[in-house]
Amino acid sequence: MVTPRTLSGFKDRLPKEAYAKSKMLKSIMESFEKFGFAPIETPHLEYAEILKKQGSDEIQKEMYHFLDHGGREVALRFDLTVPLARFIAQHKNEVEFPFKRYCIGNVFRGERAQKGRYREFTQCDFDFIGTDSIGADVEILQVIYQTLFDLGLRDFTIHINNRKIFNGLMESLNASAHTEEVLRIIDKIDKIGKESVLQELQEKTPLNLNSINILLDFIAKTQNDDALELLQDLKSFGRLNNTLKNGIDELSTLCKILEPLIPEKFYKINLSIARGLGYYTGIIYETTLDTLPSLGSVCSGGRYDNLTQNFSKDSMSGVGASIGLDRLLAGLEELNLIKSNKNVADALLIALNSLEYGYKIAQNLRNQGLKIEMYPEITKPKKSFNYANSKGYKYVVVIGEEEEQKNTYTLKNMESGEQFNHLQLKEILQKIKS
């Protein structure tokens, strides 16, 4: 006998969890489509060369790759952005630009499993491809706000930065060649703290202590109230070089456009946000739940102006973000903002006399737009009603011999015991749905 067990870092979902997740997905897709983002799909498996050297060294170590039956080296996708780059290069003559897409699917990373984060997890990506306009950056941030707001969240913060600011700072220190390795270390600052980051920068980079302190002091600058106020204070740094100046100016333009679109309490400039992935080139962001900061970022992303450089000579810019669905679901459940139901139907129909008549009525009710589960046996009422209780049904449609003779049915409230006639059934169930 084979022992039934789930791989470490992977997860089965029972119906109540899967249903909660599907409700989330429905809301998220509706939010994306409000802004005109259209769905695409890409395979879970890619040629390994497509994915290699596209993420950080850490992600490369976590990538699942192997030889398939044809002896080809393949890999499971670790995100949805690199497959998007391949998709755009391959199908550029079949889509209209600017191209707005969303893609929802599972990705795989062999990392240490933790609460709300597994080795197989679902990402919901949305991207704006083929425009350099800062309007695209604005719209991605609007979608983040709208999506989380539609899910019932009211206490979250979108942390915003610009990679150009950090790149310009490294340029001013004559350390541009080490930008990516420094970024990857600084990206850990919320997890391991300033002192540990300082020590790691000393051990793993050629930066001297003075340069490290300049960097850490700069990213420690915080926004007190108004984002534009902090950016005004930073303008003096723009004299160091054009890269730094452009980064600060872009954030200022972004915040001016955002001001009437998103309430200020939902976003702030955070100079410590680094986004370790090497393909980000401009404005970047991470979103955290204010009441669950230990959960980490539930939605992150940014601008990547060299999206297709590894697949095509054509330059193609993009900006996008990704929602970590499993982590966000864990947060919503902890905050009691999503219910995990055991059933998806509006009511259970129990036929006490005739399956033939029971199935007929069940289908009639479905034709009227209701979701009806049919209990598949003629059995003692106690057994079928226990089933209704175990699945958490509030209402049960009962059809006994008398109801069948009168061509009617009875609706029973399982909590109060109150009964209603068939004329009231649809009205009551529609109220439940709304």
Secondary structure as the mmCIF struct_conf table of DSSP 4:
data_model
#
loop_
_struct_conf.conf_type_id
_struct_conf.id
_struct_conf.beg_label_comp_id
_struct_conf.beg_label_asym_id
_struct_conf.beg_label_seq_id
_struct_conf.end_label_comp_id
_struct_conf.end_label_asym_id
_struct_conf.end_label_seq_id
HELX_LH_PP_P HELX_LH_PP_P1 VAL A 2 PRO A 4
HELX_LH_PP_P HELX_LH_PP_P2 THR A 6 LEU A 7
TURN_TY1_P TURN_TY1_P1 SER A 8 GLY A 9
HELX_RH_AL_P HELX_RH_AL_P1 PRO A 15 LYS A 34
TURN_TY1_P TURN_TY1_P2 PHE A 35 GLY A 36
STRN STRN1 ALA A 38 PRO A 39
BEND BEND1 HIS A 44 HIS A 44
STRN STRN2 LEU A 45 TYR A 47
HELX_RH_AL_P HELX_RH_AL_P2 ALA A 48 LEU A 51
TURN_TY1_P TURN_TY1_P3 LYS A 52 LYS A 53
BEND BEND2 GLN A 54 GLY A 55
HELX_RH_AL_P HELX_RH_AL_P3 ASP A 57 GLU A 62
STRN STRN3 HIS A 65 LEU A 67
TURN_TY1_P TURN_TY1_P4 HIS A 69 GLY A 70
BEND BEND3 GLY A 71 GLY A 71
STRN STRN4 GLU A 73 LEU A 76
BEND BEND4 PHE A 78 PHE A 78
BEND BEND5 LEU A 80 LEU A 80
HELX_RH_AL_P HELX_RH_AL_P4 THR A 81 HIS A 91
TURN_TY1_P TURN_TY1_P5 LYS A 92 GLU A 94
BEND BEND6 VAL A 95 VAL A 95
BEND BEND7 PHE A 97 PRO A 98
STRN STRN5 PHE A 99 PHE A 108
STRN STRN6 GLN A 114 GLN A 114
TURN_TY1_P TURN_TY1_P6 LYS A 115 GLY A 116
STRN STRN7 ARG A 117 ARG A 117
BEND BEND8 ARG A 119 ARG A 119
STRN STRN8 GLU A 120 ILE A 129
BEND BEND9 GLY A 130 GLY A 130
HELX_RH_AL_P HELX_RH_AL_P5 ILE A 134 ASP A 150
TURN_TY1_P TURN_TY1_P7 LEU A 151 GLY A 152
BEND BEND10 ASP A 155 ASP A 155
STRN STRN9 PHE A 156 ASN A 162
HELX_RH_AL_P HELX_RH_AL_P6 ARG A 163 SER A 172
TURN_TY1_P TURN_TY1_P8 LEU A 173 ASN A 174
HELX_RH_3T_P HELX_RH_3T_P1 SER A 176 HIS A 178
HELX_RH_AL_P HELX_RH_AL_P7 THR A 179 ILE A 186
TURN_TY1_P TURN_TY1_P9 ASP A 187 LYS A 188
HELX_RH_AL_P HELX_RH_AL_P8 ILE A 189 ILE A 192
HELX_RH_AL_P HELX_RH_AL_P9 LYS A 194 LYS A 204
BEND BEND11 THR A 205 THR A 205
HELX_RH_AL_P HELX_RH_AL_P10 LEU A 209 ILE A 219
TURN_TY1_P TURN_TY1_P10 ALA A 220 ALA A 220
STRN STRN10 THR A 222 THR A 222
BEND BEND12 ASN A 224 ASP A 225
HELX_RH_AL_P HELX_RH_AL_P11 ALA A 227 LEU A 234
HELX_RH_3T_P HELX_RH_3T_P2 LYS A 235 ARG A 239
BEND BEND13 LEU A 240 LEU A 240
HELX_RH_AL_P HELX_RH_AL_P12 ASN A 242 LEU A 258
TURN_TY1_P TURN_TY1_P11 GLU A 259 LEU A 261
BEND BEND14 ILE A 262 ILE A 262
HELX_RH_3T_P HELX_RH_3T_P3 GLU A 264 PHE A 266
STRN STRN11 TYR A 267 ILE A 269
STRN STRN12 ASN A 270 ASN A 270
TURN_TY1_P TURN_TY1_P12 LEU A 271 SER A 272
TURN_TY1_P TURN_TY1_P13 GLY A 278 TYR A 279
BEND BEND15 GLY A 282 GLY A 282
STRN STRN13 ILE A 283 LEU A 289
TURN_TY1_P TURN_TY1_P14 ASP A 290 THR A 291
HELX_RH_3T_P HELX_RH_3T_P4 PRO A 293 LEU A 295
BEND BEND16 VAL A 298 VAL A 298
STRN STRN14 CYS A 299 TYR A 304
TURN_TY1_P TURN_TY1_P15 ASP A 305 PHE A 311
BEND BEND17 LYS A 313 ASP A 314
STRN STRN15 GLY A 318 GLY A 324
HELX_RH_AL_P HELX_RH_AL_P13 LEU A 325 GLU A 334
TURN_TY1_P TURN_TY1_P16 LEU A 335 ASN A 336
BEND BEND18 ILE A 338 ILE A 338
BEND BEND19 LYS A 342 LYS A 342
BEND BEND20 ALA A 345 ASP A 346
STRN STRN16 ALA A 347 ALA A 351
BEND BEND21 LEU A 352 ASN A 353
HELX_RH_AL_P HELX_RH_AL_P14 LEU A 355 ASN A 367
TURN_TY1_P TURN_TY1_P17 GLN A 368 GLY A 369
STRN STRN17 ILE A 372 MET A 374
HELX_LH_PP_P HELX_LH_PP_P3 TYR A 375 TYR A 375
BEND BEND22 GLU A 377 GLU A 377
HELX_RH_AL_P HELX_RH_AL_P15 PRO A 381 SER A 390
TURN_TY1_P TURN_TY1_P18 LYS A 391 GLY A 392
BEND BEND23 LYS A 394 LYS A 394
STRN STRN18 TYR A 395 ILE A 399
HELX_RH_AL_P HELX_RH_AL_P16 GLU A 401 GLN A 405
TURN_TY1_P TURN_TY1_P19 LYS A 406 ASN A 407
STRN STRN19 THR A 410 ASN A 413
TURN_TY1_P TURN_TY1_P20 MET A 414 SER A 416
STRN STRN20 GLN A 419 ASN A 421
HELX_RH_AL_P HELX_RH_AL_P17 HIS A 422 LYS A 433
#
